[in-house]
Amino acid sequence: MKTMKAIVFHGFGDPSVLKYESVEVPMLSSHEVLVRVRACALNHLDIWVREGLGDVSKPHILGSDVSGVIEAVGSEMKDLEKGQSVLISPGISCGYCEACLTGRDHLCPRYTILGKGIWGGYAEFVKVPRQNILPYPQNLSFEEAACMPLTYLTAWQMLVQKAKIKPGDWVLVLAAGSGIGVAAIQIANLFGARVIATASNKTKLQKAQRLGAEFAINYLEKDFSKEVKDITKGRGVDLVVEHTGAQTWEKSILSAKWGGTIVTCGATSGSEGKTNLAHVYFRQIQILGSTMGSKGTLFEILRHIEAGKLKPVVDKVFPLKEAAQAHQKMMLREQFGKLVLVP
Ligand SMILES: [Zn+2]
């Protein structure tokens, strides 16, 4: 049996549970593709899964965002060839339910994510269904390409499909240095919106402004909801991009304009935010939940990537065997952009 190197965990816990080991290369069925991983980007999801979120059978391999080269194709796959560069779409769904067949595969009752429900890309090889193979964006390195699928898909559904962003909107993007923050700033710019970003230090604030934020607020030093009111002359923002949760939630509600929208895709600081309902009904705020997006949406995003309008930001590349160090860095929120593993 052929083996590969991978970062495997046998029990939940802190980054020290991540072990560099040899495991069997996954066997292919007729409609699957085996990809030699060239780069795999980290997401906050990796921390949650490692700590015990959801139903994960062990041993398990993390990693949702993968770029690589086709190593082998299932017997029924005639349109792909060994050696082709590809990007992997991370959403895994059944392909035959009502949600899947109406292009809303991220609402499939059997939906899961590469590296959560099935073995992911912290490995030399990863196996995925044919429908998860995306064309490769020619203008990106493998490291840059791996930063794209999960974060840009998530941010795109939040801003474009859920909140219906439009030119001239004021958009507040929390935690500008995170993967979602970077993608949200770029997408808001693409749609001609005006961005206010928050971050925790001067370097990150400068990077957020270079990326396209018109204003940047240090949320550790200042009450960002008050700053937002000052910047918008008391009006508040049209749209708040929330993904930090407990620590920021009350201020996010205060930052939205009357009739504004808060869209949330995560809660990295805790999932129990305090909500003053009077603000929600009296100021008629919309609160929208969002996770991932449909596989088809990634084709649209890839066109903007290839046109150079959206560009993933790599903070640091680690050798695969240093996955635990990469997790530690992400937990300290030190990065601006994505952390990437390379086998
Ligand atoms: Zn389905």
Residues whose N, C-alpha, C, O or C-beta is under 5 A from the ligand:
A	BS01	ZN	S93 C94 G95 Y96 C97 C100 C108 P109
